[in-house]
Each structure stands twice: as C-alpha cells, then as structure tokens.
C-alpha cells in the first residue's frame, strides 16, 4: 500500500460539487492499494498513520502523533499512486489492485483507524473527486508498505 500523508489544518473532498467528507486538524491521506497487498501491509500503514510523530508539542517540535493530538483523517482512495511512469509518456496502472480488492482494503484501513478512536472522513471510492486542503507546515510524507524494512 502506498500513501501520501499531509498534515493539514483542514481538508474536504467534493463529489459533484457536494462536500462528502471534511476534517479540521489532522492528516489528509491519499491511499493507493497495490496488487498483492495483504493484511500485513494494511496493519503497518494503519500503525504509521496513527503513530507517526508529525504534530507539534508545546515546544513546537514534531513529537506528537495523530492519536495523541486527537486529530482526524480524511482518507481518499487514489490508484494513481501506483502509476508506473518509467516508460513512454502515458502512466501504466497494472500495479494497482483490482477495484474490488482495493475497495476492501481501503474500507479496512478506515475501519481500523476508527477502531483506534480516530475520526475518519472519506471520499467516495472510484468517484471523480475534488480535494481541498490547507497543508500545515507544509508536512508531506510518502509511505510504502513494500519498503518498510
């Protein structure tokens, strides 16, 4: 699984001009599910999302996690994170999981965060979405469960 995590002061996602998910302070997560991703990949990514110390403490140092600061997550499915741009000029998407498998792991990711007590808002899987965010910092991190060692 691949994810782009952005620390935000606020974020929302629209479908057909209507807001379908919105958060205040927390993380905007663009999530791509790769062909062959497993529950191990899912668990690793949930742990990282909830536990990375990317929020400021009383001294302004990045020492607090999403769980510690009580932030929320806006999770948006984004298969284009699996694009292969190494050849030619058109990205290839053969590494992306089939839609049914990607939808299952995307839902499992959001469910697992909610079980940890994190407020989660979402986009709509496979919809054409407009994502709006105010990146705080800016802090933007790339996570790839296949490169976790």
C-alpha positions in Angstrom: 0.0 0.0 0.0 1.2 3.5 -0.8 0.0 6.6 0.9 0.7 10.3 0.9 0.1 11.8 4.3 -0.2 15.6 4.6 -0.5 17.4 7.9 -3.5 19.7 7.5 -5.3 22.4 9.4 -8.4 21.5 7.4 -9.4 19.4 4.4 -12.5 18.4 2.5 -13.5 16.4 -0.6 -16.3 17.1 -3.0 -18.2 14.9 -5.5 -20.4 16.7 -8.0 -19.9 19.9 -6.1 -21.1 18.5 -2.8 -18.9 18.0 0.2 -18.8 14.3 1.1 -16.0 14.4 3.7 -14.4 17.1 5.8 -12.0 17.4 8.7 -10.3 20.0 10.8 -6.7 19.5 12.0 -5.2 16.1 11.2 -4.0 14.2 8.2 -5.1 14.1 4.6 -4.3 10.6 3.4 -4.2 9.7 -0.3 -4.3 5.9 -0.4 -3.3 3.6 -3.2 -3.7 -0.2 -2.9 -1.2 -2.3 -4.8 -1.9 -5.7 -6.4 -0.9 -8.3 -3.8 -1.2 -6.1 -0.7 -2.0 -8.1 2.4 -3.3 -7.6 5.9 0.3 -7.1 7.0 0.6 -4.1 4.6 -2.7 -2.8 6.0 -1.7 -3.1 9.6 1.7 -1.4 9.0 0.1 1.5 7.3 -2.6 1.9 10.0 0.1 1.9 12.7 2.2 4.5 10.8 -0.8 6.8 10.2 -1.9 6.7 13.8 1.5 6.8 15.4 3.9 8.9 13.3 5.0 11.9 15.4 4.4 14.7 13.0 2.4 17.2 15.2 4.0 19.8 17.3 4.4 19.5 21.1 4.4 22.5 23.5 7.9 23.4 22.2 6.9 23.2 18.5 8.8 20.1 17.9 7.2 17.2 15.9 6.8 14.9 18.9 3.0 14.2 18.9 1.1 11.6 16.9 -2.3 11.9 15.4 -3.7 9.8 18.2 -2.0 11.9 20.9 -3.3 15.2 19.5 -6.8 14.0 18.8 -6.7 14.8 15.0 -8.8 13.4 12.3 -8.1 11.7 8.9 -9.6 12.4 5.5 -8.9 9.3 3.5 -9.2 9.4 -0.3 -8.6 6.4 -2.5 -6.1 7.2 -5.2 -5.0 4.4 -7.5 -2.7 6.8 -9.5 -0.2 6.5 -6.6 0.6 3.1 -8.2 1.4 4.6 -11.6 4.5 3.4 -13.5 5.9 6.4 -15.4 9.2 4.8 -16.3 8.4 4.2 -20.0 6.9 6.5 -22.5 4.6 9.4 -21.7 1.5 7.6 -20.5 1.4 6.2 -17.0 0.7 2.5 -16.6 -1.5 1.3 -13.8 -1.0 -2.5 -13.9 0.4 -2.5 -10.3 -2.8 -1.1 -8.9 -5.1 -3.7 -7.2 -8.3 -4.6 -8.9 -11.2 -2.3 -7.8 -12.9 -4.9 -5.6 -9.7 -5.7 -3.7 -8.7 -2.0 -3.4 -12.2 -1.1 -2.1 -12.0 -3.9 0.5 -8.5 -2.7 1.8 -9.5 1.0 1.7 -12.6 0.2 3.8 -10.5 -1.9 6.2 -7.9 0.9 6.5 -10.6 3.5 7.5 -12.3 0.9 9.8 -9.0 0.1 11.6 -8.4 3.8 12.2 -11.9 4.3 13.6 -11.3 1.3 16.0 -8.4 3.2 17.4 -10.7 6.1 18.2 -9.6 8.3 15.3 -12.3 10.3 13.5 -12.2 9.4 9.8 -13.9 11.1 6.8 -13.7 9.7 3.3 -14.2 10.4 -0.3 -16.3 8.1 -2.5 -14.4 5.1 -3.9 -13.9 5.4 -7.7 -15.7 8.8 -7.9 -14.3 11.9 -9.6 -13.4 14.0 -6.6 -12.1 17.5 -5.9 -9.8 17.5 -2.9 -9.2 20.7 -1.0 -6.7 21.1 1.8 -4.6 23.5 3.8 -1.2 21.8 4.2 0.2 22.7 7.6 4.0 23.2 7.6 4.0 22.1 4.9 4.4 18.5 6.1 4.0 15.8 3.4 5.2 12.2 3.8 5.3 9.2 1.5 4.7 5.8 2.9 5.1 2.5 1.0 4.4 -0.8 2.9 6.6 -2.7 0.5 9.6 -0.5 1.6 9.1 -0.9 5.3 12.3 -2.7 6.2 
